Amino acid sequence: MNLDLAQARADTPGVNHVAHLNNAGASLAPKPVIDAMVGHLRLESEIGSYEAAERAQEAIERGRAAVGALLNCDSQEVALFDSASRAWTAALASVPLRAGDRVLISPMEYGSCYLSLLHLAKRHGVRLEVLPVDADGLVSVEELRGRLDERVKLIAMTHVPTHDGLVYPLALIGQVARQNGIPFLADACQSVGQMPIDVEEIGCDMLVGCGRKYLRGPRGTGFLFARREFAEQLTPAMFGLDGVEWTAGTYRFAPAARRFDTWEANCAARIGLGVAIDYALAWGVEHTWPRIRRLAADLRAEFTRIPGVTVLDRGQERCGTVAITVRGWDAASVRAELQRAGINTWVCLENAACVDMQMRGLNSLLRVSVHYYNSSEELARLCSVLESLTLGRPVRVAVSDGISMDQAAEAGQHGAHAGVGRQHGG
Ligand SMILES: *Cc1c(COP(=O)(O)O)cnc(C)c1O
């Protein structure tokens, strides 16, 4: 693996402030993204926002083409949104579903997506069916085949869940969906930017992704891929001036996925998305992915050596997300201790992926998610804090490049009261 880590870190100002292991939430942006966005905000303030948009038109439009390049689709098959949940719900709402129609999903669906489906079931009598999974957390293709009939009108499946390192072999699902002519909506929020994604290979009709997660783009960006022939049969539930063509007193929907577009957008964020994707493409997702996988595998191996830390991830193929619990500690307190030591992680509560979390009796877990720009030293620091916590020792923080003396002193001081925030002894 020849990834130039020093370069990746030099491009990422955030690594000088924090060991950022919350990439599944939002990654640290690289400098080109930050500069492009700040530059555009400044331009808007100086010459007016519409005028700035005219001047930056190419950069604003680049986002769409960049998503196309990333996913191996045409830019007309891409609609841009202000969040992936919105993209997902817009996709769902455009699929004609009637009472008695069946929708098949995995238990790993993202909370807000699952809730929209529940709502659809309640309001319109659509039948929502959660497919059973095996010990690896995977849906069996045989099981899926066995459930198909003419009332199945949608299959919705998450590539990588928000709360687990599991990677779904989506292409197997796509094959079944294609063979049977059933619309297939894939949620690639966690996988896009993390691992190579090819919508042709997956065989999905629609796929959503976020900008802020592994793509390292800005917050408030999401996108929808909708395959041309499929998209042209869809009627968006809501649309704006960019999604329709108005001619001589009548209107028709814009081609392919463009019909989902609304006119208004955060232009700085759109520009940032394009720059982030171009930045990812310049590294090559196929080159950064093996490093993410290896760092996460190293971390899981390290965790098995810390008594009291339990790794919850399943799956034969796993990615940069590592889900753990720490004996004697609730996830929120562990996260707080880590944050004091200059390490960012995140807590997934039950509502993050409600079906799976409930099925497994989990009401919270600590999510540690690595990116290619993370260093082994950062992972070692994380392990050392977790080890101290499980042993009831004060948390000691090594003074390194990443942490100022003050922060270290503060964290060390807090470590003297390591009992604070503990759920119970041990
Ligand atoms: C983050 C996430 C979403 C939602 O993305 P937003 O941009 O926050 O709406 C959907 N699905 C999965 C698996 C996610 O991780």
The ligand as an SDF file (V2000), in Angstrom:
LIG
                    3D

 15 15  0  0  0  0  0  0  0  0999 V2000
  -26.0760    9.1870    7.3740 C   0  0  0  0  0  0  0  0  0  0  0  0
  -26.9310    8.1670    6.7710 C   0  0  0  0  0  0  0  0  0  0  0  0
  -28.1210    8.4960    6.1290 C   0  0  0  0  0  0  0  0  0  0  0  0
  -28.7150    9.8770    6.1050 C   0  0  0  0  0  0  0  0  0  0  0  0
  -27.9210   10.8810    5.5830 O   0  0  0  0  0  0  0  0  0  0  0  0
  -28.2900   12.4030    5.9090 P   0  0  0  0  0  0  0  0  0  0  0  0
  -27.4750   13.1880    4.9370 O   0  0  0  0  0  0  0  0  0  0  0  0
  -27.9300   12.6380    7.3250 O   0  0  0  0  0  0  0  0  0  0  0  0
  -29.7420   12.5850    5.6830 O   0  0  0  0  0  0  0  0  0  0  0  0
  -28.8360    7.4850    5.5300 C   0  0  0  0  0  0  0  0  0  0  0  0
  -28.4010    6.1970    5.5740 N   0  0  0  0  0  0  0  0  0  0  0  0
  -27.2670    5.8490    6.1850 C   0  0  0  0  0  0  0  0  0  0  0  0
  -26.8430    4.4190    6.1780 C   0  0  0  0  0  0  0  0  0  0  0  0
  -26.5000    6.8140    6.8220 C   0  0  0  0  0  0  0  0  0  0  0  0
  -25.3840    6.4520    7.4560 O   0  0  0  0  0  0  0  0  0  0  0  0
  1  2  1  0
  2  3  1  0
  2 14  2  0
  3  4  1  0
  3 10  2  0
  4  5  1  0
  5  6  1  0
  6  7  2  0
  6  8  1  0
  6  9  1  0
 10 11  1  0
 11 12  2  0
 12 13  1  0
 12 14  1  0
 14 15  1  0
M  END
$$$$
